[in-house]
Amino acid sequence: MQKQGLLNVGFGNFVVLSRVITIALPSSAPMRRLREDARQEGRLIDATQGRKTRAIIVTDSNHVILSAIQAETIGQRFSAEEGE
């Protein structure tokens, strides 16, 4: 049985590692468009607790998760968890 690692995306919110497709910076035009499309289609999950969005996580279920944690930090957590 494969272990399902969890990725902490901040404020007690976790994502199953194997579901993560990408972790991206929110500032580019394609990421802003992705966020708006997900919001309109009900696929947006806001895990920022009202803080500034610093990373966008896209999952294989086509959900878009907003995080207040820096994308680099989430990437490091992802690598650390994946290596265990």
C-alpha positions, 0 to 999 in steps of 0.5 A: 500500500502506497503512503499518501503524504500530505503537503501543508499549504498553510493554516491547517490546510493540507493537500495529498502530495500525489494530487499536486500537478504544479506549484506556481507564482500567482503574478503571471497573466496565465495564473491570474486567468486560471484563478479567475476561471476556477473561481467562476467554475467553483473549482477555487479553494482559498486557503489564505485566511484573508492574507495575500496569495503567494502561491497557486497549487493546481491538482489533478482534479482540476482544483486551484488552491490559493496559499499565503505561503511562498511558492518556494517554501511549498516547493521545499515542503513538497520535495521534503515530503516526497523524499520520505 
